[in-house]
């Protein structure tokens, strides 16, 4: 895995605008991307800029409704529509979708399946809440997330302990030991599912200062970055951390 490019995903959540995206994609043209696959996930109205970007784009969500490509589902965007813009990836099951929109593992699995059907790579997010962690349920939640959400080959998994996400009030960054234990566990479960080699990203409070340490841990193929992906001055140090590994 060490020889593969690391994957750095910037999840803008419901932030940014067209000007900010232009600045980001224009400045990315001057960044060394030889060691990293960079994927920007702006809000849905902006994914059309994928075709003009030097890096790949991802959507932050897609519809899981059957039949998939189109239908009477007001407000939903199908994976096929996303793929048509030149966007190659889609986040599914982000903790904020689970928290604010009631998405369950079953719903996330449907979304991942729709993405795979049209050739998008789903980035499937899993992770435990602080209550689940304190109750000793971390491994059970993570294992259920993998077994119930990952439909097969061709996916990326992102482990995001919810208690360590920067936007969570009182969020505390996980230690390298916490991260390493979780990633080893995830790699083992994926292997038992016949999915060894599925890239595993880490995503909670990653920034330019801690990225190098996190990205050198075993079973970490990249990072999913939220708050620190909005401005080039914050995001580029994470990408540059990969060049120095
Ligand atoms: P953060 O967000 O990097 O701001 O902690 C990560 C995420 O929620 O995807």
Boltz pocket constraint, residues with backbone or C-beta under 6 A from the ligand:
constraints:
  - pocket:
      binder: B
      contacts: [[A, 11], [A, 160], [A, 164], [A, 165], [A, 166], [A, 167], [A, 203], [A, 204], [A, 205], [A, 206], [A, 224], [A, 225], [A, 226], [A, 227], [A, 228]]
      max_distance: 6.0
